[in-house]
Amino acid sequence: MDREELRATQGPIKERYRHEPEAALITLHADATLDDQQIACSVATGRALVTAGLHPGTGGSGTLACSGDMLLQALVACAGVTLRSVATSLEIPVSGTVTAEGDLDFRGTLGVSSYDQVPVGFTAIRLRFNLESEATEEQLDTLMFLTERYCVVYQTLAGGVDISVSRSG
């Protein structure tokens, strides 16, 4: 897709959202089915069924997807798509890779240490872009700024979000 195709595709959508802001509000869904035989659940991704389980550091076999890895995968996917969209819009030819790594201490999630000593979850995430481009440094800085600004997963993680938990049944 080139800049003109992107504009032609997104233009009417943006215009609608300017005039009907409520149309831009959507709710995304994710569903999982608990496994009856093992400590796992199956997640429908839209393309495939992914079975997630314990990380080997918490007693898993390593044969199932780890939800922490899936979180980082969602981040690199969103950042990569956002970067490509911004690069297309700005007509900056670019290629490369996006990687994310996150630090966590399994003592938190295993209850080995109290929460005030060892938190549950990532304590740091590093998102890296290894880009190849003949663009200027200024263009690449703009590309990175706008990618960070418009990446939904990055902004959600960086800014936090209200989250609630409920139970039915």
C-alpha positions as a Markdown table, in Angstrom:
| # | Residue | x | y | z |
|---|---|---|---|---|
| 1 | Met | 0.0 | 0.0 | 0.0 |
| 2 | Asp | 1.4 | 3.4 | -0.9 |
| 3 | Arg | 0.6 | 6.8 | 0.6 |
| 4 | Glu | -2.3 | 7.6 | -1.8 |
| 5 | Glu | -3.9 | 4.2 | -1.2 |
| 6 | Leu | -3.6 | 4.7 | 2.6 |
| 7 | Arg | -5.1 | 8.2 | 2.4 |
| 8 | Ala | -7.9 | 6.9 | 0.1 |
| 9 | Thr | -8.7 | 4.1 | 2.6 |
| 10 | Gln | -8.4 | 6.1 | 5.8 |
| 11 | Gly | -9.7 | 9.5 | 4.5 |
| 12 | Pro | -13.4 | 8.6 | 4.6 |
| 13 | Ile | -13.0 | 6.9 | 8.0 |
| 14 | Lys | -11.3 | 9.9 | 9.5 |
| 15 | Glu | -13.9 | 12.2 | 8.0 |
| 16 | Arg | -16.7 | 10.2 | 9.5 |
| 17 | Tyr | -15.0 | 10.2 | 13.0 |
| 18 | Arg | -14.6 | 14.0 | 12.8 |
| 19 | His | -18.4 | 14.4 | 12.3 |
| 20 | Glu | -19.5 | 11.3 | 14.3 |
| 21 | Pro | -17.0 | 10.9 | 17.2 |
| 22 | Glu | -19.2 | 8.2 | 18.7 |
| 23 | Ala | -18.6 | 6.0 | 15.6 |
| 24 | Ala | -14.9 | 5.8 | 16.5 |
| 25 | Leu | -15.6 | 4.2 | 19.9 |
| 26 | Ile | -15.4 | 0.4 | 19.7 |
| 27 | Thr | -14.9 | -2.4 | 22.1 |
| 28 | Leu | -12.5 | -5.1 | 21.2 |
| 29 | His | -12.9 | -8.6 | 22.6 |
| 30 | Ala | -10.7 | -11.5 | 23.5 |
| 31 | Asp | -11.9 | -14.9 | 24.7 |
| 32 | Ala | -10.3 | -17.9 | 26.2 |
| 33 | Thr | -11.6 | -21.3 | 27.1 |
| 34 | Leu | -10.1 | -23.0 | 30.2 |
| 35 | Asp | -8.5 | -26.4 | 29.6 |
| 36 | Asp | -10.0 | -29.2 | 31.6 |
| 37 | Gln | -6.9 | -31.4 | 31.6 |
| 38 | Gln | -3.9 | -29.1 | 32.0 |
| 39 | Ile | -3.1 | -25.7 | 33.4 |
| 40 | Ala | -3.8 | -23.9 | 30.2 |
| 41 | Cys | -6.4 | -22.0 | 28.2 |
| 42 | Ser | -7.1 | -21.7 | 24.5 |
| 43 | Val | -7.2 | -18.2 | 23.0 |
| 44 | Ala | -8.9 | -17.5 | 19.7 |
| 45 | Thr | -6.7 | -15.0 | 17.8 |
| 46 | Gly | -8.8 | -14.6 | 14.7 |
| 47 | Arg | -6.3 | -16.6 | 12.7 |
| 48 | Ala | -5.6 | -19.5 | 14.9 |
| 49 | Leu | -6.2 | -21.0 | 18.3 |
| 50 | Val | -3.3 | -20.4 | 20.6 |
| 51 | Thr | -3.0 | -22.5 | 23.8 |
| 52 | Ala | -1.4 | -20.6 | 26.6 |
| 53 | Gly | 0.1 | -22.1 | 29.7 |
| 54 | Leu | 2.7 | -21.6 | 32.4 |
| 55 | His | 6.1 | -20.3 | 31.6 |
| 56 | Pro | 8.9 | -22.8 | 32.4 |
| 57 | Gly | 10.0 | -20.4 | 35.1 |
| 58 | Thr | 6.7 | -21.1 | 36.9 |
| 59 | Gly | 6.4 | -24.8 | 36.3 |
| 60 | Gly | 5.4 | -25.0 | 32.6 |
| 61 | Ser | 6.8 | -27.4 | 30.1 |
| 62 | Gly | 7.7 | -24.6 | 27.6 |
| 63 | Thr | 5.5 | -26.2 | 24.9 |
| 64 | Leu | 2.6 | -23.7 | 25.3 |
| 65 | Ala | 2.5 | -20.0 | 24.6 |
| 66 | Cys | 3.4 | -17.8 | 27.6 |
| 67 | Ser | 1.0 | -14.9 | 28.1 |
| 68 | Gly | 3.9 | -12.6 | 29.0 |
| 69 | Asp | 5.5 | -13.4 | 25.6 |
| 70 | Met | 2.1 | -12.8 | 24.0 |
| 71 | Leu | 1.9 | -9.3 | 25.6 |
| 72 | Leu | 5.3 | -8.4 | 24.2 |
| 73 | Gln | 4.3 | -9.9 | 20.8 |
| 74 | Ala | 1.2 | -7.6 | 20.8 |
| 75 | Leu | 3.4 | -4.7 | 21.5 |
| 76 | Val | 5.9 | -5.4 | 18.6 |
| 77 | Ala | 3.0 | -6.1 | 16.3 |
| 78 | Cys | 1.2 | -2.9 | 17.1 |
| 79 | Ala | 4.5 | -0.9 | 17.0 |
| 80 | Gly | 5.5 | -2.4 | 13.7 |
| 81 | Val | 2.1 | -1.8 | 12.0 |
| 82 | Thr | 2.0 | 1.7 | 13.4 |
| 83 | Leu | 5.5 | 2.4 | 12.2 |
| 84 | Arg | 4.7 | 1.1 | 8.7 |
| 85 | Ser | 1.5 | 3.2 | 8.6 |
| 86 | Val | 3.3 | 6.4 | 9.6 |
| 87 | Ala | 6.3 | 5.6 | 7.2 |
| 88 | Thr | 3.8 | 5.1 | 4.4 |
| 89 | Ser | 2.0 | 8.3 | 5.2 |
| 90 | Leu | 5.2 | 10.3 | 5.4 |
| 91 | Glu | 6.7 | 8.5 | 2.4 |
| 92 | Ile | 9.7 | 7.3 | 4.3 |
| 93 | Pro | 11.1 | 4.1 | 2.9 |
| 94 | Val | 12.1 | 1.9 | 5.8 |
| 95 | Ser | 12.6 | -1.7 | 6.6 |
| 96 | Gly | 13.9 | -3.5 | 9.6 |
| 97 | Thr | 12.8 | -5.3 | 12.8 |
| 98 | Val | 11.0 | -4.5 | 16.0 |
| 99 | Thr | 11.8 | -6.3 | 19.2 |
| 100 | Ala | 10.6 | -6.1 | 22.8 |
| 101 | Glu | 12.0 | -7.6 | 25.9 |
| 102 | Gly | 10.6 | -7.4 | 29.4 |
| 103 | Asp | 11.9 | -8.0 | 32.9 |
| 104 | Leu | 9.9 | -9.8 | 35.5 |
| 105 | Asp | 10.7 | -11.7 | 38.7 |
| 106 | Phe | 8.7 | -14.9 | 39.0 |
| 107 | Arg | 8.9 | -14.7 | 42.8 |
| 108 | Gly | 6.0 | -12.2 | 42.6 |
| 109 | Thr | 3.6 | -14.3 | 40.6 |
| 110 | Leu | 4.5 | -17.5 | 42.6 |
| 111 | Gly | 3.9 | -15.8 | 45.9 |
| 112 | Val | 7.4 | -16.5 | 47.1 |
| 113 | Ser | 7.9 | -12.9 | 48.1 |
| 114 | Ser | 5.3 | -10.4 | 49.3 |
| 115 | Tyr | 3.9 | -8.0 | 46.7 |
| 116 | Asp | 5.5 | -5.0 | 48.4 |
| 117 | Gln | 8.9 | -6.7 | 48.0 |
| 118 | Val | 8.5 | -8.2 | 44.5 |
| 119 | Pro | 5.8 | -7.0 | 42.2 |
| 120 | Val | 3.7 | -9.3 | 40.0 |
| 121 | Gly | 4.3 | -8.5 | 36.3 |
| 122 | Phe | 6.8 | -6.7 | 34.2 |
| 123 | Thr | 9.0 | -4.1 | 35.9 |
| 124 | Ala | 10.5 | -2.9 | 32.7 |
| 125 | Ile | 9.9 | -3.3 | 29.0 |
| 126 | Arg | 12.3 | -2.2 | 26.3 |
| 127 | Leu | 11.0 | -1.7 | 22.7 |
| 128 | Arg | 13.7 | -1.5 | 20.1 |
| 129 | Phe | 13.5 | -0.7 | 16.4 |
| 130 | Asn | 16.4 | -1.8 | 14.1 |
| 131 | Leu | 15.6 | 0.3 | 11.0 |
| 132 | Glu | 17.2 | 0.4 | 7.6 |
| 133 | Ser | 16.5 | 3.6 | 5.7 |
| 134 | Glu | 18.1 | 6.3 | 3.7 |
| 135 | Ala | 15.9 | 8.8 | 5.5 |
| 136 | Thr | 17.4 | 11.7 | 7.3 |
| 137 | Glu | 17.9 | 11.6 | 11.1 |
| 138 | Glu | 15.1 | 14.2 | 11.4 |
| 139 | Gln | 12.7 | 12.1 | 9.4 |
| 140 | Leu | 13.6 | 9.0 | 11.4 |
| 141 | Asp | 13.1 | 11.0 | 14.7 |
| 142 | Thr | 9.7 | 12.1 | 13.4 |
| 143 | Leu | 8.8 | 8.5 | 12.4 |
| 144 | Met | 9.8 | 7.3 | 15.9 |
| 145 | Phe | 7.9 | 10.1 | 17.7 |
| 146 | Leu | 4.7 | 9.5 | 15.7 |
| 147 | Thr | 5.0 | 5.7 | 16.1 |
| 148 | Glu | 5.2 | 6.0 | 19.8 |
| 149 | Arg | 2.4 | 8.5 | 19.9 |
| 150 | Tyr | -0.1 | 6.4 | 17.9 |
| 151 | Cys | 0.8 | 2.9 | 18.9 |
| 152 | Val | -2.3 | 1.7 | 20.9 |
| 153 | Val | -0.5 | -1.1 | 22.8 |
| 154 | Tyr | 2.5 | 1.1 | 23.7 |
| 155 | Gln | 0.3 | 4.0 | 24.9 |
| 156 | Thr | -1.9 | 1.6 | 26.9 |
| 157 | Leu | 1.1 | 0.1 | 28.6 |
| 158 | Ala | 2.9 | 3.4 | 29.1 |
| 159 | Gly | -0.1 | 5.3 | 30.4 |
| 160 | Gly | -1.9 | 2.6 | 32.2 |
| 161 | Val | -5.6 | 2.0 | 31.9 |
| 162 | Asp | -8.6 | 1.4 | 34.2 |
| 163 | Ile | -9.2 | -2.3 | 34.4 |
| 164 | Ser | -11.9 | -4.2 | 36.3 |
| 165 | Val | -12.4 | -7.8 | 37.1 |
| 166 | Ser | -15.7 | -9.5 | 37.5 |
| 167 | Arg | -17.2 | -13.0 | 37.8 |
| 168 | Ser | -20.4 | -14.6 | 36.6 |
| 169 | Gly | -21.9 | -18.0 | 37.0 |
